[in-house]
Amino acid sequence: MGRIVYYTATTLDGFLADPADSLDWLLRQPLDDGGAGDYTRFIADVGAIVMGSTTYEWVLAHDPGSWAYDVPSWVMTSRTLPLPAAAGADVRFASGPVGALAPGLRAAAGEKDVWIVGGGDLAGQFADAGLLDEIVTSIAPVTLGAGRPLFPRRADLELLTVERNAGFIVARHRYTGPLQEDRV
């Protein structure tokens, strides 16, 4: 069985997007193709994805008419959202506790990983349910001061690897549970 992995980019001060949900800060960063945290290598091991509705709407707005994922994709939402225009996109809408969704995600992924595309609160919900295995962050040399938080939870993590890709620090952590001080 694969892992459930939150793989994302963040600013040095821990934000995924600015207050207007812009990723301009990220899209202007240089990367070494094939370097640490390489997307192509990562996605090859992904069998299913899950994302929140804000992430889904951003993806649709910034790449209209296509769908970048060729694996079953779940969108957590309580609203009615459009399907991607791309033929063959396997997008499923869901709501409710992520624990109820996890068996279907894992079954669809098979031996591959489930990728939590975003956002931070969704990754936190998987952590709260005891389902998050790893967090992989590419930390950009940028600070925003405010915006969408990387992981709005108090958590203990175990550092597994640290590498560099151009200006990014790529860190892989195992999620070990809520912050020790918060455990009852």
Helices and strands as residue ranges (DSSP letters): E 4-11, E 15-17, H 24-27, H 39-44, E 46-52, H 53-62, E 73-76, E 91-94, H 98-109, E 113-118, H 120-128, E 134-140, E 148-149, E 155-165, E 168-178, G 180-182
